[in-house]
């Protein structure tokens, strides 16, 4: 059976597929996915964009994790459009009774 496959080049492709570089590339891809997921999870916990930090953690794994652990948690969006009491424009103006 192998002699029949060797004529078509399938055996050569299988030998090339099992090279050390193939395993190294799949290992690196797996590591990048894990680091990106880790960075995204930390970012979500800190109130940051999980998708953006996944990409940062995927393309620059170690640096992305260091940065996301170093930055402060983001603030949650406020219901009043980001205005707090005491700031100008934070209270709705009432129409005058003139």
Secondary structure by P-SEA (a helix, b strand, c coil): caaaaaaaaaaaaaaaaacaaaaaaaaaaaaaaaaaaaaaaaaaaacccaaaaaaaaaacaaaaaaaaaacccccccccccccccccccccccccccc
